[in-house]
Protein backbone atom coordinates (compact mmCIF):
# COMPACT_ATOMS: atom_id res chain seq x y z
CA UNK A 1 0.00 0.00 0.00
CA UNK A 2 1.45 3.33 -1.05
CA UNK A 3 2.02 6.08 1.48
CA UNK A 4 -0.73 8.22 -0.14
CA UNK A 5 -3.30 5.45 0.43
CA UNK A 6 -2.98 5.48 4.22
CA UNK A 7 -6.12 6.78 5.88
CA UNK A 8 -5.72 9.25 8.73
CA UNK A 9 -6.39 7.92 12.20
CA UNK A 10 -9.66 9.20 13.63
CA UNK A 11 -9.30 11.65 16.47
CA UNK A 12 -10.73 10.32 19.75
CA UNK A 13 -13.73 12.11 21.17
CA UNK A 14 -13.01 14.72 23.84
CA UNK A 15 -13.27 13.38 27.37
CA UNK A 16 -13.84 16.37 29.69
CA UNK A 17 -17.42 16.79 30.91
CA UNK A 18 -19.43 19.73 32.16
CA UNK A 19 -20.04 20.16 35.88
CA UNK A 20 -22.90 17.91 37.12
CA UNK A 21 -24.57 20.96 38.70
CA UNK A 22 -25.25 22.16 35.14
CA UNK A 23 -28.05 19.60 34.97
CA UNK A 24 -29.92 21.25 37.87
CA UNK A 25 -29.28 24.76 36.52
CA UNK A 26 -30.58 23.79 33.08
CA UNK A 27 -33.63 22.13 34.63
CA UNK A 28 -34.49 25.31 36.54
CA UNK A 29 -34.03 27.35 33.38
CA UNK A 30 -36.27 24.91 31.48
CA UNK A 31 -38.87 25.09 34.25
CA UNK A 32 -38.96 28.90 34.11
CA UNK A 33 -39.38 28.83 30.33
CA UNK A 34 -42.05 26.15 30.66
CA UNK A 35 -44.03 28.22 33.16
CA UNK A 36 -44.07 31.13 30.73
CA UNK A 37 -45.22 28.79 27.94
CA UNK A 38 -47.90 27.33 30.22
CA UNK A 39 -49.19 30.83 31.07
CA UNK A 40 -49.42 31.66 27.36
CA UNK A 41 -51.20 28.35 26.68
CA UNK A 42 -53.62 29.10 29.52
CA UNK A 43 -54.43 32.46 27.97
CA UNK A 44 -55.04 30.82 24.59
CA UNK A 45 -57.21 28.17 26.26
CA UNK A 46 -59.23 30.84 28.05
CA UNK A 47 -59.72 32.74 24.79
CA UNK A 48 -60.92 29.55 23.07
CA UNK A 49 -63.29 28.85 25.99
CA UNK A 50 -64.57 32.44 25.79
CA UNK A 51 -65.20 31.94 22.05
CA UNK A 52 -67.31 28.85 22.83
CA UNK A 53 -64.97 26.32 21.24
CA UNK A 54 -65.19 22.57 22.01
CA UNK A 55 -63.61 21.47 25.33
CA UNK A 56 -60.86 19.44 23.64
CA UNK A 57 -59.75 22.49 21.68
CA UNK A 58 -59.68 24.55 24.89
CA UNK A 59 -57.53 21.94 26.67
CA UNK A 60 -55.20 21.19 23.72
CA UNK A 61 -52.86 24.21 24.19
CA UNK A 62 -52.42 23.30 27.87
CA UNK A 63 -51.64 19.66 27.09
CA UNK A 64 -49.10 20.69 24.45
CA UNK A 65 -47.50 23.19 26.88
CA UNK A 66 -47.24 20.51 29.60
CA UNK A 67 -45.60 18.02 27.22
CA UNK A 68 -43.14 20.67 26.01
CA UNK A 69 -42.48 21.64 29.64
CA UNK A 70 -41.65 18.05 30.63
CA UNK A 71 -39.26 17.74 27.70
CA UNK A 72 -37.62 21.13 28.38
CA UNK A 73 -37.33 20.51 32.12
CA UNK A 74 -36.39 16.82 32.40
CA UNK A 75 -35.51 15.18 29.11
CA UNK A 76 -33.49 17.80 27.19
CA UNK A 77 -31.15 18.86 30.04
CA UNK A 78 -30.28 15.22 30.83
CA UNK A 79 -29.45 14.43 27.22
CA UNK A 80 -27.59 17.71 26.73
CA UNK A 81 -25.43 17.14 29.82
CA UNK A 82 -24.60 13.55 28.84
CA UNK A 83 -23.60 14.51 25.28
CA UNK A 84 -21.47 17.62 26.00
CA UNK A 85 -17.69 17.05 25.94
CA UNK A 86 -14.67 19.29 25.53
CA UNK A 87 -10.88 19.08 25.46
CA UNK A 88 -8.16 21.73 25.48
CA UNK A 89 -4.69 20.88 24.17
CA UNK A 90 -1.68 22.97 23.23
CA UNK A 91 -2.83 22.94 19.59
CA UNK A 92 -6.61 23.27 19.74
CA UNK A 93 -9.88 23.31 21.64
CA UNK A 94 -12.37 20.61 20.75
CA UNK A 95 -16.08 20.79 21.57
CA UNK A 96 -18.59 17.99 21.03
CA UNK A 97 -22.35 18.31 21.47
CA UNK A 98 -25.60 17.10 19.97
CA UNK A 99 -27.83 14.06 19.94
CA UNK A 100 -29.22 13.49 16.48
CA UNK A 101 -26.68 15.72 14.79
CA UNK A 102 -23.38 15.48 16.66
CA UNK A 103 -21.27 18.58 16.17
CA UNK A 104 -17.53 18.43 16.80
CA UNK A 105 -15.84 21.81 16.62
CA UNK A 106 -12.06 22.29 16.50
CA UNK A 107 -10.76 25.74 17.35
CA UNK A 108 -7.04 26.16 16.66
CA UNK A 109 -5.38 27.86 19.63
CA UNK A 110 -3.62 30.23 17.23
CA UNK A 111 -7.02 31.56 16.08
CA UNK A 112 -8.32 32.47 19.54
CA UNK A 113 -8.74 36.24 19.89
CA UNK A 114 -10.09 36.44 23.43
CA UNK A 115 -11.68 34.28 26.10
CA UNK A 116 -14.45 35.37 28.49
CA UNK A 117 -16.23 33.76 31.40
CA UNK A 118 -20.00 34.28 31.48
CA UNK A 119 -22.39 33.83 34.35
CA UNK A 120 -26.12 34.48 34.51
CA UNK A 121 -28.16 34.47 37.72
CA UNK A 122 -28.98 30.75 37.58
CA UNK A 123 -25.40 29.68 36.89
CA UNK A 124 -24.18 32.06 39.60
CA UNK A 125 -26.57 30.47 42.12
CA UNK A 126 -24.98 27.07 41.45
CA UNK A 127 -21.38 28.32 41.37
CA UNK A 128 -21.02 27.78 37.64
CA UNK A 129 -19.74 29.82 34.71
CA UNK A 130 -19.47 29.39 30.95
CA UNK A 131 -16.41 30.09 28.85
CA UNK A 132 -16.85 32.03 25.59
CA UNK A 133 -14.02 31.54 23.08
CA UNK A 134 -13.93 34.19 20.37
CA UNK A 135 -12.25 33.83 16.99
CA UNK A 136 -12.60 35.79 13.76
CA UNK A 137 -15.18 33.18 12.66
CA UNK A 138 -17.42 33.68 15.70
CA UNK A 139 -17.81 32.63 19.32
CA UNK A 140 -18.12 29.15 20.79
CA UNK A 141 -19.02 28.41 24.40
CA UNK A 142 -18.35 25.74 26.98
CA UNK A 143 -21.59 26.32 28.89
CA UNK A 144 -21.30 25.23 32.53
CA UNK A 145 -18.14 24.64 34.54
CA UNK A 146 -17.35 25.21 38.20
CA UNK A 147 -16.18 28.81 38.63
CA UNK A 148 -12.63 27.87 39.60
CA UNK A 149 -12.39 25.39 36.69
CA UNK A 150 -13.76 28.04 34.29
CA UNK A 151 -11.25 30.65 35.54
CA UNK A 152 -8.33 28.20 35.29
CA UNK A 153 -9.39 27.07 31.82
CA UNK A 154 -9.86 30.67 30.63
CA UNK A 155 -6.37 31.55 31.86
CA UNK A 156 -4.86 28.40 30.33
CA UNK A 157 -6.44 29.08 26.92
CA UNK A 158 -5.29 32.70 27.12
CA UNK A 159 -1.74 31.60 27.92
CA UNK A 160 -1.70 28.98 25.16
CA UNK A 161 -3.05 31.50 22.63
CA UNK A 162 -0.60 34.17 23.76
CA UNK A 163 -3.43 36.68 24.02
CA UNK A 164 -1.71 38.75 26.70
CA UNK A 165 1.46 38.95 24.56
CA UNK A 166 -0.44 40.50 21.63
CA UNK A 167 -1.65 43.52 23.59
Order of alpha helices (4+ residues) and beta strands (2+ residues): alpha-alpha-alpha-beta-beta-beta-beta-alpha-beta-beta-alpha-alpha
